[in-house]
Amino acid sequence: MPAVVAEIQSHLDQAGLSDQEITLRTSGCPNGCSRPYTAEIGIVGASVDMYTVYLGAAPHGTRLGAAFAVNIKRHEVAPRLRPVLELYRDRRLKEESFGDFCYRVGIPALQEASAAQPQLA
């Protein structure tokens, strides 16, 4: 997971969002002991090299995230998030958190944005 976090940070930096505070939590299993479901970006292990990414939780943990990408490989996590981060950069409201943006825009729109852009290798 440290490599995934570094990749996500790299995408934040490239999008000009390096100063943006976004909560990210990971868990190796769906029991969620690390509370990934209440993070703006939650990454939950489902099986060997298989993860589900949750988006849209409130920054202070008062709203759960929703499944954005289900059963994807570790190397797909950051590239799937890249277009969402760029969409956030371009369409967020003033002082809107990443989680609130994802909730407002909705998971289907975020999935569409992610699918519309070529994935990184």
CYANA upper distance limits for C-alpha pairs under 8 A (distance plus 0.5 A):
  1 MET  CA      5 VAL  CA      6.73
  1 MET  CA     26 THR  CA      8.13
  2 PRO  CA      6 ALA  CA      6.67
  3 ALA  CA      7 GLU  CA      6.69
  4 VAL  CA      8 ILE  CA      6.69
  4 VAL  CA     74 ARG  CA      7.87
  4 VAL  CA     75 HIS  CA      8.12
  4 VAL  CA     77 VAL  CA      7.68
  4 VAL  CA     78 ALA  CA      6.95
  5 VAL  CA      9 GLN  CA      6.60
  6 ALA  CA     10 SER  CA      6.61
  7 GLU  CA     11 HIS  CA      6.87
  7 GLU  CA     78 ALA  CA      6.42
  8 ILE  CA     12 LEU  CA      6.75
  8 ILE  CA     78 ALA  CA      5.72
  8 ILE  CA     81 LEU  CA      7.99
  8 ILE  CA     82 ARG  CA      8.09
  9 GLN  CA     13 ASP  CA      6.63
  9 GLN  CA     18 SER  CA      7.78
 10 SER  CA     14 GLN  CA      6.64
 11 HIS  CA     15 ALA  CA      6.58
 11 HIS  CA     78 ALA  CA      8.11
 11 HIS  CA     82 ARG  CA      6.40
 11 HIS  CA     85 LEU  CA      8.11
 12 LEU  CA     16 GLY  CA      6.80
 12 LEU  CA     17 LEU  CA      5.40
 12 LEU  CA     18 SER  CA      5.84
 12 LEU  CA     82 ARG  CA      8.40
 12 LEU  CA     85 LEU  CA      7.37
 13 ASP  CA     17 LEU  CA      6.05
 13 ASP  CA     18 SER  CA      5.07
 15 ALA  CA     85 LEU  CA      7.62
 15 ALA  CA     86 GLU  CA      6.47
 15 ALA  CA     89 ARG  CA      7.54
 16 GLY  CA     89 ARG  CA      8.30
 17 LEU  CA     89 ARG  CA      7.68
 22 ILE  CA     40 GLU  CA      6.86
 22 ILE  CA     41 ILE  CA      8.07
 22 ILE  CA     59 PRO  CA      7.92
 22 ILE  CA     97 SER  CA      8.07
 22 ILE  CA     98 PHE  CA      6.93
 22 ILE  CA     99 GLY  CA      8.33
 23 THR  CA     39 ALA  CA      5.83
 23 THR  CA     40 GLU  CA      5.72
 23 THR  CA     41 ILE  CA      6.82
 23 THR  CA     59 PRO  CA      7.10
 24 LEU  CA     36 PRO  CA      7.83
 24 LEU  CA     39 ALA  CA      5.97
 24 LEU  CA     40 GLU  CA      6.55
 24 LEU  CA     41 ILE  CA      5.18
 24 LEU  CA     42 GLY  CA      6.25
 24 LEU  CA     43 ILE  CA      8.28
 25 ARG  CA     34 SER  CA      7.18
 25 ARG  CA     35 ARG  CA      7.38
 25 ARG  CA     36 PRO  CA      5.22
 25 ARG  CA     39 ALA  CA      6.38
 25 ARG  CA     41 ILE  CA      7.07
 25 ARG  CA     42 GLY  CA      5.58
 25 ARG  CA     43 ILE  CA      6.86
 26 THR  CA     34 SER  CA      7.23
 26 THR  CA     35 ARG  CA      8.46
 26 THR  CA     36 PRO  CA      6.07
 26 THR  CA     42 GLY  CA      6.31
 26 THR  CA     43 ILE  CA      5.13
 26 THR  CA     44 VAL  CA      6.26
 26 THR  CA     45 GLY  CA      8.49
 27 SER  CA     32 GLY  CA      6.45
 27 SER  CA     33 CYS  CA      7.55
 27 SER  CA     34 SER  CA      6.49
 27 SER  CA     35 ARG  CA      8.35
 27 SER  CA     36 PRO  CA      7.00
 27 SER  CA     43 ILE  CA      6.88
 27 SER  CA     44 VAL  CA      5.38
 27 SER  CA     45 GLY  CA      6.59
 28 GLY  CA     44 VAL  CA      6.46
 28 GLY  CA     45 GLY  CA      5.01
 28 GLY  CA     46 ALA  CA      7.99
 29 CYS  CA     44 VAL  CA      6.49
 29 CYS  CA     45 GLY  CA      5.22
 29 CYS  CA     46 ALA  CA      6.40
 29 CYS  CA     47 SER  CA      8.25
 30 PRO  CA     44 VAL  CA      6.47
 30 PRO  CA     45 GLY  CA      6.83
 30 PRO  CA     46 ALA  CA      6.82
 32 GLY  CA     36 PRO  CA      6.47
 32 GLY  CA     37 TYR  CA      7.60
 32 GLY  CA     44 VAL  CA      7.88
 35 ARG  CA     39 ALA  CA      7.55
 36 PRO  CA     41 ILE  CA      7.88
 36 PRO  CA     42 GLY  CA      4.83
 36 PRO  CA     43 ILE  CA      6.80
 36 PRO  CA     44 VAL  CA      7.35
 36 PRO  CA     54 TYR  CA      8.34
 37 TYR  CA     42 GLY  CA      6.16
 37 TYR  CA     54 TYR  CA      7.15
 37 TYR  CA     57 ALA  CA      7.61
 37 TYR  CA     64 LEU  CA      5.99
 37 TYR  CA     65 GLY  CA      5.96
 37 TYR  CA     66 ALA  CA      8.31
 38 THR  CA     42 GLY  CA      7.78
 38 THR  CA     57 ALA  CA      5.84
 38 THR  CA     58 ALA  CA      7.46
 38 THR  CA     59 PRO  CA      8.44
 38 THR  CA     60 HIS  CA      8.47
 38 THR  CA     61 GLY  CA      5.25
 38 THR  CA     62 THR  CA      7.69
 38 THR  CA     63 ARG  CA      6.91
 38 THR  CA     64 LEU  CA      5.37
 38 THR  CA     65 GLY  CA      6.58
 39 ALA  CA     55 LEU  CA      8.11
 39 ALA  CA     56 GLY  CA      8.45
 39 ALA  CA     57 ALA  CA      6.06
 39 ALA  CA     58 ALA  CA      7.60
 39 ALA  CA     59 PRO  CA      7.16
 39 ALA  CA     61 GLY  CA      6.92
 39 ALA  CA     64 LEU  CA      8.11
 39 ALA  CA     65 GLY  CA      7.51
 39 ALA  CA     99 GLY  CA      8.40
 40 GLU  CA     54 TYR  CA      8.15
 40 GLU  CA     55 LEU  CA      6.01
 40 GLU  CA     56 GLY  CA      6.00
 40 GLU  CA     57 ALA  CA      5.24
 40 GLU  CA     58 ALA  CA      6.79
 40 GLU  CA     59 PRO  CA      6.45
 40 GLU  CA     65 GLY  CA      7.33
 40 GLU  CA     98 PHE  CA      7.10
 40 GLU  CA     99 GLY  CA      5.09
 41 ILE  CA     53 VAL  CA      7.48
 41 ILE  CA     54 TYR  CA      6.26
 41 ILE  CA     55 LEU  CA      5.53
 41 ILE  CA     56 GLY  CA      7.83
 41 ILE  CA     57 ALA  CA      8.03
 41 ILE  CA     65 GLY  CA      8.25
 41 ILE  CA     99 GLY  CA      8.11
 42 GLY  CA     53 VAL  CA      6.11
 42 GLY  CA     54 TYR  CA      5.29
 42 GLY  CA     55 LEU  CA      7.00
 42 GLY  CA     65 GLY  CA      7.99
 43 ILE  CA     51 TYR  CA      7.02
 43 ILE  CA     52 THR  CA      6.34
 43 ILE  CA     53 VAL  CA      5.13
 43 ILE  CA     54 TYR  CA      6.85
 44 VAL  CA     51 TYR  CA      5.91
 44 VAL  CA     52 THR  CA      5.75
 44 VAL  CA     53 VAL  CA      6.95
 45 GLY  CA     49 ASP  CA      8.02
 45 GLY  CA     50 MET  CA      6.46
 45 GLY  CA     51 TYR  CA      4.95
 45 GLY  CA     52 THR  CA      7.01
 46 ALA  CA     50 MET  CA      5.95
 46 ALA  CA     51 TYR  CA      5.84
 46 ALA  CA     52 THR  CA      7.39
 46 ALA  CA     71 ASN  CA      7.42
 47 SER  CA     51 TYR  CA      7.66
 49 ASP  CA     72 ILE  CA      8.32
 49 ASP  CA     73 LYS  CA      5.86
 49 ASP  CA     74 ARG  CA      6.24
 50 MET  CA     71 ASN  CA      5.54
 50 MET  CA     72 ILE  CA      5.77
 50 MET  CA     73 LYS  CA      5.42
 50 MET  CA     74 ARG  CA      7.07
 51 TYR  CA     70 VAL  CA      7.04
 51 TYR  CA     71 ASN  CA      5.41
 51 TYR  CA     72 ILE  CA      5.72
 51 TYR  CA     73 LYS  CA      6.73
 51 TYR  CA     74 ARG  CA      7.19
 52 THR  CA     67 ALA  CA      7.30
 52 THR  CA     68 PHE  CA      7.95
 52 THR  CA     69 ALA  CA      6.03
 52 THR  CA     70 VAL  CA      4.83
 52 THR  CA     71 ASN  CA      5.77
 52 THR  CA     72 ILE  CA      6.96
 53 VAL  CA     67 ALA  CA      6.44
 53 VAL  CA     68 PHE  CA      6.05
 53 VAL  CA     69 ALA  CA      5.63
 53 VAL  CA     70 VAL  CA      7.00
 53 VAL  CA     77 VAL  CA      7.96
 54 TYR  CA     65 GLY  CA      5.79
 54 TYR  CA     66 ALA  CA      5.54
 54 TYR  CA     67 ALA  CA      4.92
 54 TYR  CA     68 PHE  CA      5.77
 54 TYR  CA     69 ALA  CA      7.67
 55 LEU  CA     65 GLY  CA      5.31
 55 LEU  CA     66 ALA  CA      6.02
 55 LEU  CA     67 ALA  CA      7.08
 55 LEU  CA     68 PHE  CA      6.61
 55 LEU  CA     99 GLY  CA      7.06
 55 LEU  CA    102 CYS  CA      6.89
 55 LEU  CA    103 TYR  CA      8.16
 55 LEU  CA    107 ILE  CA      8.13
 56 GLY  CA     63 ARG  CA      8.40
 56 GLY  CA     64 LEU  CA      7.59
 56 GLY  CA     65 GLY  CA      5.01
 56 GLY  CA     66 ALA  CA      6.79
 56 GLY  CA     98 PHE  CA      7.94
 56 GLY  CA     99 GLY  CA      4.70
 56 GLY  CA    100 ASP  CA      6.60
 56 GLY  CA    101 PHE  CA      7.71
 56 GLY  CA    102 CYS  CA      5.15
 56 GLY  CA    103 TYR  CA      5.04
 56 GLY  CA    106 GLY  CA      8.48
 56 GLY  CA    107 ILE  CA      8.47
 57 ALA  CA     61 GLY  CA      7.02
 57 ALA  CA     62 THR  CA      7.89
 57 ALA  CA     63 ARG  CA      5.46
 57 ALA  CA     64 LEU  CA      5.07
 57 ALA  CA     65 GLY  CA      4.46
 57 ALA  CA     66 ALA  CA      7.96
 57 ALA  CA     99 GLY  CA      5.62
 57 ALA  CA    100 ASP  CA      7.63
 57 ALA  CA    103 TYR  CA      7.70
 58 ALA  CA     62 THR  CA      6.07
 58 ALA  CA     63 ARG  CA      5.42
 58 ALA  CA     64 LEU  CA      7.44
 58 ALA  CA     65 GLY  CA      8.15
 58 ALA  CA     99 GLY  CA      5.80
 58 ALA  CA    100 ASP  CA      6.52
 59 PRO  CA     97 SER  CA      7.45
 59 PRO  CA     98 PHE  CA      8.32
 59 PRO  CA     99 GLY  CA      6.51
 59 PRO  CA    100 ASP  CA      8.03
 65 GLY  CA     99 GLY  CA      8.48
 66 ALA  CA    107 ILE  CA      7.73
 67 ALA  CA    107 ILE  CA      8.13
 68 PHE  CA    107 ILE  CA      6.49
 68 PHE  CA    110 LEU  CA      8.13
 68 PHE  CA    111 GLN  CA      7.09
 69 ALA  CA    111 GLN  CA      8.22
 72 ILE  CA     76 GLU  CA      6.78
 72 ILE  CA     77 VAL  CA      7.54
 73 LYS  CA     77 VAL  CA      7.44
 75 HIS  CA     79 PRO  CA      8.22
 76 GLU  CA     80 ARG  CA      6.54
 77 VAL  CA     81 LEU  CA      6.97
 78 ALA  CA     82 ARG  CA      6.71
 79 PRO  CA     83 PRO  CA      8.15
 79 PRO  CA    119 GLN  CA      6.23
 79 PRO  CA    120 LEU  CA      6.16
 80 ARG  CA     84 VAL  CA      8.02
 80 ARG  CA    114 SER  CA      6.26
 80 ARG  CA    115 ALA  CA      8.45
 80 ARG  CA    119 GLN  CA      7.38
 81 LEU  CA     85 LEU  CA      6.66
 81 LEU  CA    114 SER  CA      7.58
 82 ARG  CA     86 GLU  CA      6.83
 82 ARG  CA    114 SER  CA      8.12
 83 PRO  CA     87 LEU  CA      6.56
 83 PRO  CA    113 ALA  CA      6.76
 83 PRO  CA    114 SER  CA      5.78
 83 PRO  CA    117 GLN  CA      7.32
 84 VAL  CA     88 TYR  CA      6.63
 84 VAL  CA    110 LEU  CA      6.55
 84 VAL  CA    113 ALA  CA      7.13
 84 VAL  CA    114 SER  CA      6.77
 85 LEU  CA     89 ARG  CA      6.71
 86 GLU  CA     90 ASP  CA      6.73
 87 LEU  CA     91 ARG  CA      6.35
 87 LEU  CA     92 ARG  CA      8.27
 87 LEU  CA    113 ALA  CA      8.17
 88 TYR  CA     92 ARG  CA      5.67
 88 TYR  CA     98 PHE  CA      7.37
 88 TYR  CA    101 PHE  CA      7.32
 88 TYR  CA    102 CYS  CA      8.43
 92 ARG  CA     96 GLU  CA      6.56
 92 ARG  CA    101 PHE  CA      6.67
 93 LEU  CA    101 PHE  CA      8.25
 96 GLU  CA    100 ASP  CA      6.86
 96 GLU  CA    101 PHE  CA      6.79
 97 SER  CA    101 PHE  CA      6.60
 98 PHE  CA    102 CYS  CA      6.70
 99 GLY  CA    103 TYR  CA      6.67
100 ASP  CA    104 ARG  CA      6.52
101 PHE  CA    105 VAL  CA      6.55
102 CYS  CA    106 GLY  CA      6.25
102 CYS  CA    107 ILE  CA      7.38
102 CYS  CA    110 LEU  CA      7.80
103 TYR  CA    107 ILE  CA      7.78
105 VAL  CA    109 ALA  CA      6.85
105 VAL  CA    110 LEU  CA      7.70
106 GLY  CA    110 LEU  CA      6.95
107 ILE  CA    111 GLN  CA      6.54
108 PRO  CA    112 GLU  CA      6.62
109 ALA  CA    113 ALA  CA      6.69
110 LEU  CA    114 SER  CA      6.67
111 GLN  CA    115 ALA  CA      6.55
112 GLU  CA    116 ALA  CA      6.51
113 ALA  CA    117 GLN  CA      7.24
